[in-house]
């Protein structure tokens, strides 16, 4: 974990020491006290530096990204995500267990709407707005992106906020494709969480189909 901390740098798109949201900062401090070996800080984005596809998640999970320091790594949601990315040729391995496991993403980057672990996995509206400044800057630094794949409504809304677009003009619906302009698309999916897959709101074939469609729109298939 020490080597991972040494490898991250502060920028306009990411601050590893951010405490702008008091509730989240207090929660992370308590988490670090209980789990000394956890990352328990804002989680940086992961993947290709010049991607065509950006996958937008909600926030770090307690024992996943909050533990490992890499999005969707080490938790249930990552099992379906990384297997799907591997099957579609977007990841170098089908399983993601640690930030230093060597897995690489191809033409793809994973970001979160909120970079800090929220209590009960539910960020407050003001926390989403505060963290959106980081998302906005990161998306500005990725001009070659063709598709944003939003995992859930919060991620969908965060992309629209970062782009200065009205939510009412782009309603969230699983599998729906929104043309943002002549070159970029926003595609919606239910989040690949344990709850959604266990309740069968989202199945592996459903998720694969929407990710495959995102790949096609991005010119990766």
N, C-alpha and C positions, 0 to 999 in steps of 0.2 A: 504494500500500500504506500510505503514511503516513496518508492520509485515513481509510482503513478502521480503522487502529489508534486513531485519535482518536475514532472513532464507537462503540467498544465500551466498556462500563463494567462494573466489578466488581459482583457481586451475590451473593446466597446461591445462585443457580442457575448462576453463571458467574464464573470468575476467569481473566482473560487472562494472568496471571502465575503460575498454579498450578505448583508443583513438588512436590506431595505424593507423587508416584510417582518415586522417584529414577532408575530405569532410563529412564522416559519423558522425564524432564527432561534427562538426559544425552544421550539420542538427539536431542531437539529442539535442544539447544545445538550439537551436531555438525552437524545439518542446517542451522541458521542460518549456521554458519561456512562451509559448502560452497555454500549458496544464499542469498546476501545479500538477494535480491529476493523470497524466499518468506515467507509468513506465519509458518510454523514456530512456532506457539504453540497453546494450546488453541483449538479452533475453536468459535465461538458457534453456537447454533441459528439457523435461518432460516425466515421465513415469517410467516403471520398471527399477530397478537398474541392473538386469541381464536378459535383454530381449533376445528373439530369433528373434524378428522382430524389425527392426529399420526403421521408416518412415522418409525420408529426404525431408524437404520442402525447399523453396527458401529463404525467409527472413521474418521478422515480418511485418505485415500490420499496417498501420498508426493507425487505430482505433480498431485493434484487439490485436495481441500480444504486439505491442508497447504500447498499453493502459493498458492491463491487466497484462503483464509480463509472460504470458504462451503461448506457440505456438498454433496457430489456435484457440485461445479462444476469443470469443466476436466479430468475424467477419464472413462474408458470407462463406468463404472457410471452416471454422470450422463446419458449419451446416452439410454439406455433409460428412465431414471426421468423426466427432464424432458419427453421426447417423450410419454410416457404421461400424465403430469399435464396437459400441454397438450391432448392429444386428448380428455381427460375434463373439460376446462374448469376445471382447478385451477391452471393456470399461465398467465401472460400471454404466454409465448414458448416455443417448442419446444426451444431450445438454451440452455444455461447455460455461459458461457465465462469470466466474471469477476464478482467481487462487486459491481462497479459497472456491470453491463451493463443495468440497469433491469428485469430480470425480477422479477416479483412472484408470490407464491403466494396463492391464494384459498381461504379457509376451511381452509387446510392449513399445517402447520408441520413442518419436518424437524429432528430431533434425533439425536444419536449416543449409543450406550451408553458409549463412551469418547471424550473430547473431544480427546485428544492422539494424534498419530501413533505407533503401536507398531512396533517392528522386525518386519519380515516380515509386517506386518499382523496380528500375533497378540498381543493383550494378555494378560497373565498374570491368573489368577483374582483375585489381590489388587488388581490395577490396576482391574479391572472393579468390584470391590466398593468401592474408594476413590472412583471417579468416580460411582458410583451415588448418592452423597449429592447431587450436583448434579442428576442426572436426577430423583431423588425430589422435590427442591424445585421444579424446573421443572414437573413434572406437577401438583404441588399448586397451582401458580399458574395452571393452565389448567383451571378447573372445567367449562368447557363442552365438553370433548372427549367425543365419543361413541365413537370408534374409535381404537385404537392398531394401526398396521400394522407388524409386526415383520419386518424384512428379515434373515432368518437366525436361527439358534438363539441366538446370543449376545444379539442384540437382544431376542428373545422372553424369554429368562431375565432380562435387565436390567429389562424392564417389570414382570415378576412380582416381582422383588426390590424395586423401587421402590414397589410396591403392597403389599408385605408378604404376598404369596401364595406358596403352596407350588408348586414346579416340578412335583412329581409329579402334582398335580391337573390340570395343563394341559400335556400333552405337545405338543411341537412337531411340526407336520406341514404341509407346503405346502398352502395353501388352506383350512386348518382354521380354524373360527371358535369362539372361546371366550367365553362369556357371563361377564363378570367380576362383574356385578351387574345390577340391573334397567335400567341406563341405558348401560353401557359394554361394549364388545367388544374383544377382542384377536384380530386376524387375522394368520395366518402366511403368509409368502412366502419362497421361497428368495431369497437376496441377488442383486441384479441385477449381479453382477460379471462381468468378462470371462471368468473361468474357467467360471462356471456357464452362461453363454450359449454359449461356444464348445464346451463339452462337451455342450450340449443338455439339460443338467439343467433349465434354465429357458429357455423360448422367449418371444418378444415377445407372442404371443397368450396364453400362460399368465400372464404378468405382468400384462398388461392386464386379464385376467379377474379376478384377485384384487384389483387396485386398484379396478376397477369395483365389485366386491362390497363393498369397504371404503367406497366412496362411498355406496352404497345403504344400508348399515348406519348411516352417519353422517347420513343424510337429505340428501345433496347431489345426489341424482339422482331 
